[in-house]
């Protein structure tokens, strides 16, 4: 990325699709920015999985360390813009997957929500799990989705959350 974050981030601005991330740059850029906003915290295991999955890597330890060591700097204004967009994209994608009952993709939505929770946790924000609670309340009858949330949460180092 050569630390030209706005150029990279703006590349996804025209893409308003919530689905099809596997065939879109959004599938790589949004996880990278969630990682960047978390400071590429080594304890953000689900964020690491999202990034390595987008790059089709099996071992991401070295990549995550390189990203952490070369993340550069950015302004508070940039950070606010990117943060809002990452949250919005995570919410839109989750809604698109769960409302259409795309059960084969529930794990993708669950990982994305847990990655946002990890990002919030690494930033020492209050209520890092609020986004997860929001979707549990929104889709109370989707037990398969809740199961994927439990699985994604089990892959973190975060505290227990009843799903």
Secondary structure as GFF3:
##gff-version 3
##sequence-region A 1 163
A	DSSP	alpha_helix	5	10	.	.	.	ID=ss1
A	DSSP	three_ten_helix	21	23	.	.	.	ID=ss2
A	DSSP	alpha_helix	26	37	.	.	.	ID=ss3
A	DSSP	alpha_helix	45	54	.	.	.	ID=ss4
A	DSSP	alpha_helix	61	69	.	.	.	ID=ss5
A	DSSP	alpha_helix	76	99	.	.	.	ID=ss6
A	DSSP	three_ten_helix	103	105	.	.	.	ID=ss7
A	DSSP	alpha_helix	106	122	.	.	.	ID=ss8
A	DSSP	alpha_helix	130	138	.	.	.	ID=ss9
A	DSSP	alpha_helix	143	154	.	.	.	ID=ss10
###
